[in-house]
Amino acid sequence: MALRWGIVSAGRISNDFTCALQTHPEAHHKVVAVAARKLGDAQEFATRHNIPKAYGSYEDLAKDKDVDVVYIGSINPSHLTLSKLMLDHGKHVLCEKPLTMNKKETEELIGHAKAKGLFLMEAIWSRTFPIYDVLTEQIANGAIGDVLQVNVEFGFPLTSVDRVNVKELGGSATLDIGVYALQFSQYVYRGLKPVSVTASGNLNKHGVDDTASIILMYPNGRTSVLTLNTRVQLANCATVYGTKGMLKIPLFWSPSTMVTPSGTVQRELPVSTAKYNFLNSNGLAYEAEEVRHCLAQGLTESPKVTHAESLELAELMDTVRKAIGVYFPQDG
């Protein structure tokens, strides 16, 4: 039986997720409803994607008994409230990153999902790309020896994008793109926690970070250096250095290739002719399939993005923001 999806918010990332779902057989995934703050926006979205139901209220979608699981693509400050609303009505939740605004909210949301016995996953789509499995294999097989250094550069010119720059919308380079760099370090050094976090950055006119430079020190001298920038285009590449060589991953947040000591590895993305807003968004199909796979096994969290890892990421982002001087009302 198909997993029946509801789409929460009719913005650009929701468009891309819906398009990516359509790369799967309808017997596996089907979008049955969409909701937006304005009914007209939901209706336009529904017409564009051939979705049978459109709601001008998120609560109306939450009450729809035909919806099994929701994808939440709304702005950051609404993630906690909307996720809890959906969980309260028996819906499983895949919520865009960052899962919430801070660790305190993340603890609240994960606790709520556990109390309801429902599935909750932070939509860190990167983890579900096949190249990440190759990365795991390369490290486990000792292809580059003992891993001691991770470098990530991630940046786009995003100064005109309000959701990235305006405090009231949850704007922050750390929350918007930093989560990808931090999760990559976390993934490579899985099972280890940083012993120190050093960060500095620049604040824009709204008082949120538009650049960040982060150094994570791990046990035994392992290090990550992460560079974030929402003012200029960076190389957008991650490199993992070991005692015997390196692994280079272009487009590390949505990769299809990896350069290894023995050559370049490729994993083709799902085929799609849809119109997407963001690079490689057809790869969102992978995280949707991860949700279906987890639900089929009766899981309430994904082993690819565990609740513990979401909590750790939230704590790291809190630490980075505070070091730079970025505070939100939700921080209390």
C-alpha positions in Angstrom: 0.0 0.0 0.0 1.3 3.5 -0.9 2.5 5.8 1.9 0.1 8.7 1.8 1.8 12.1 2.2 0.5 15.4 3.3 2.6 18.5 2.3 2.8 21.2 4.9 3.6 24.6 3.3 3.5 25.3 -0.4 6.9 26.9 -0.8 9.9 26.1 -3.1 11.3 23.2 -1.1 7.9 21.6 -0.8 7.6 21.8 -4.6 10.9 20.0 -5.0 10.0 17.3 -2.4 6.7 16.7 -4.2 8.4 16.5 -7.6 11.0 14.0 -6.1 8.2 11.8 -4.7 6.9 11.5 -8.2 10.0 9.6 -9.2 8.8 6.7 -7.1 6.0 4.3 -8.2 2.6 5.5 -7.1 2.2 2.2 -5.3 4.9 3.3 -2.9 4.4 7.0 -2.4 1.3 9.2 -3.1 0.7 12.8 -2.2 -2.9 13.1 -1.1 -3.1 16.6 0.4 -1.3 20.0 0.8 -1.9 22.9 3.2 -0.7 26.5 3.2 -1.5 29.6 5.2 -3.5 30.8 2.2 -6.0 28.5 0.6 -5.2 30.0 -2.8 -1.6 29.0 -2.5 -2.5 25.5 -1.5 -5.0 25.2 -4.4 -2.4 26.4 -6.9 0.1 23.9 -5.6 -2.4 21.1 -5.7 -3.3 21.9 -9.3 0.3 22.0 -10.3 1.1 18.6 -8.8 -2.3 16.9 -9.3 -3.0 16.6 -5.6 -6.6 15.8 -4.7 -7.0 17.9 -1.6 -5.9 21.5 -0.7 -6.3 23.2 2.7 -6.0 26.8 3.8 -5.3 25.6 7.3 -2.6 23.3 8.7 -5.0 22.0 11.3 -7.4 20.9 8.5 -4.6 18.8 7.0 -3.7 17.4 10.4 -7.3 16.2 10.8 -7.3 14.4 7.4 -7.5 10.7 8.1 -6.2 9.9 4.6 -2.8 11.3 5.5 -0.2 8.9 7.0 2.9 11.1 7.1 3.6 14.8 6.6 6.5 16.6 5.1 7.0 20.0 6.8 8.7 22.6 4.5 7.7 25.7 6.4 10.1 28.4 7.9 12.3 27.4 10.8 10.4 29.0 13.7 7.2 27.1 12.9 8.8 23.6 12.9 8.1 22.8 16.5 4.5 23.9 16.5 3.6 22.3 13.2 5.3 19.1 14.0 3.6 18.8 17.3 0.2 19.6 15.7 0.7 16.8 13.2 1.9 14.3 15.8 -1.1 15.2 18.0 -3.3 14.0 15.1 -1.5 10.8 14.6 0.7 11.7 11.7 4.3 10.6 11.2 6.6 13.6 10.6 9.5 14.3 8.2 10.5 17.9 9.1 13.0 20.1 7.2 16.3 21.0 8.8 16.9 22.4 11.3 14.5 20.3 13.2 13.8 23.2 15.5 15.3 26.5 16.5 17.5 25.1 19.3 18.3 22.1 21.5 15.6 23.0 24.0 12.9 22.8 21.3 14.5 19.7 19.8 14.3 17.9 23.1 10.6 18.9 23.4 9.7 17.7 19.9 11.6 14.4 20.2 10.0 13.8 23.6 6.6 14.6 22.1 7.1 12.1 19.2 8.2 9.4 21.6 5.2 10.0 23.8 2.9 9.6 20.8 4.8 6.5 19.5 5.2 8.1 16.1 8.0 8.4 13.6 10.0 11.7 13.5 13.0 12.5 11.3 14.9 15.6 10.6 15.1 15.9 6.9 18.9 15.9 6.5 18.6 14.5 3.0 22.3 14.2 2.6 22.5 11.1 4.8 20.2 9.2 2.4 22.3 9.7 -0.7 24.1 6.5 -1.9 27.5 8.4 -1.9 27.3 8.6 1.8 27.1 4.8 1.9 30.3 4.7 -0.3 31.9 7.2 2.1 31.2 4.9 5.0 32.6 1.9 3.1 35.8 3.8 2.1 36.5 4.8 5.7 35.6 1.4 7.2 37.8 -0.4 4.6 40.8 1.8 5.5 41.1 3.3 2.0 42.5 6.5 3.4 43.9 5.1 6.7 43.1 6.8 10.0 40.8 9.8 9.5 42.3 12.9 11.1 40.9 15.9 9.3 37.6 17.1 7.7 37.4 20.3 5.7 34.1 21.7 4.4 33.4 24.9 2.5 29.7 25.8 1.9 28.5 29.1 0.6 26.1 30.8 -1.8 25.1 34.4 -2.4 21.9 34.4 -0.4 21.7 38.0 0.8 18.3 38.6 -1.0 16.7 35.5 0.6 14.7 36.7 3.7 14.4 33.3 5.3 18.2 33.1 5.5 18.8 36.7 6.7 15.8 37.9 8.8 15.8 37.0 12.5 12.0 36.8 12.7 12.0 34.1 10.0 14.7 32.1 11.7 17.4 33.3 9.4 21.0 32.3 10.1 23.9 30.9 8.1 24.4 28.3 10.8 20.8 27.1 10.8 20.3 27.3 7.0 23.5 25.9 5.6 25.7 25.3 8.6 23.6 22.2 9.6 24.9 20.5 6.4 28.6 21.1 7.2 28.1 20.2 10.9 26.2 17.0 10.0 29.0 16.0 7.6 31.6 16.3 10.4 29.3 14.4 12.7 28.8 11.6 10.0 32.5 11.2 9.4 33.4 11.1 13.1 30.2 9.1 14.0 30.3 8.0 17.6 32.7 10.8 18.6 31.7 14.1 20.2 33.8 17.3 19.9 35.9 18.1 22.9 35.9 21.8 21.9 34.0 24.1 19.5 35.5 27.4 18.3 33.5 29.7 16.1 33.4 33.3 14.8 31.4 35.1 12.2 29.8 38.2 10.9 26.4 39.6 11.9 24.1 41.2 9.3 21.9 44.2 9.9 19.2 41.9 11.3 21.6 40.5 13.9 22.0 37.0 12.5 25.1 35.4 11.1 25.8 35.6 7.4 29.3 34.0 7.7 30.8 31.5 10.2 34.1 29.8 10.6 34.0 26.8 12.9 36.8 24.5 14.3 35.7 21.3 15.9 38.3 19.3 17.9 37.7 15.7 18.5 39.5 13.1 20.7 43.1 12.1 19.6 43.7 15.3 17.6 41.0 14.7 15.0 39.8 18.0 13.6 37.1 19.6 11.4 37.3 23.0 9.8 34.0 24.3 8.5 33.6 27.6 6.5 30.1 29.0 5.9 29.2 32.1 3.8 25.8 33.3 2.6 27.4 36.4 0.8 29.6 34.7 -1.7 29.9 31.4 -3.7 32.3 29.0 -2.1 33.8 25.7 -3.5 31.0 23.7 -1.8 33.2 20.7 -1.4 34.0 18.4 1.5 37.3 16.7 1.9 38.2 13.9 4.3 41.9 13.4 5.0 43.4 10.3 6.4 46.9 9.0 7.0 47.0 7.2 3.6 45.0 9.6 1.4 41.9 11.6 1.0 38.3 11.5 -0.1 36.9 14.5 -2.0 33.1 15.0 -2.3 31.9 17.8 -4.6 28.4 19.0 -3.7 28.7 17.1 -0.5 25.2 17.9 0.7 23.6 16.3 -2.3 26.5 14.4 -4.0 26.6 12.0 -7.0 30.4 11.7 -7.1 33.3 11.1 -4.9 37.0 11.2 -5.7 38.9 8.3 -4.0 42.5 7.2 -4.0 41.6 4.6 -6.6 39.4 6.8 -8.8 36.1 8.6 -9.1 33.0 6.8 -7.8 29.6 7.8 -9.3 26.0 7.2 -8.2 23.4 8.5 -10.5 20.5 10.5 -9.1 16.9 9.6 -9.7 15.7 10.4 -13.2 13.2 13.3 -13.3 12.1 15.8 -15.8 10.3 18.0 -13.2 11.2 21.6 -12.7 13.1 22.0 -9.4 14.1 25.1 -7.5 17.3 23.7 -5.9 20.3 21.8 -7.2 19.9 18.0 -7.2 16.5 18.2 -5.6 15.5 15.0 -7.3 17.7 13.4 -4.6 14.9 14.2 -2.1 13.5 11.0 -3.3 16.0 9.1 -1.2 14.9 10.6 2.1 11.2 9.8 1.2 12.1 6.2 0.6 14.0 6.1 3.9 10.8 7.2 5.7 8.9 4.4 3.9 11.5 1.9 4.7 11.5 2.9 8.4 7.8 2.8 8.7 7.6 -0.6 7.1 9.8 -1.8 9.9 7.8 -0.1 12.6 10.6 2.3 13.5 10.0 5.6 15.1 13.4 7.1 14.1 15.8 6.6 11.2 19.1 5.0 11.8 20.5 7.4 9.1 19.5 10.5 11.1 18.9 9.4 14.7 17.2 11.5 17.4 20.4 11.5 19.3 22.2 13.0 16.3 19.5 15.6 15.8 20.0 16.6 19.5 23.8 16.8 19.0 23.4 18.9 15.9 21.0 21.3 17.7 23.5 21.6 20.6 26.4 22.3 18.1 24.3 25.0 16.3 23.4 26.6 19.7 27.1 26.7 20.6 28.2 28.2 17.3 25.4 30.8 17.3 26.2 31.9 20.8 29.9 32.2 20.0 29.0 34.5 17.1 26.4 36.4 19.1 23.2 35.2 17.5 20.2 34.8 19.8 16.5 34.1 19.0 13.4 34.7 21.2 13.1 30.9 21.3 16.4 30.6 23.2 14.7 32.1 26.3 
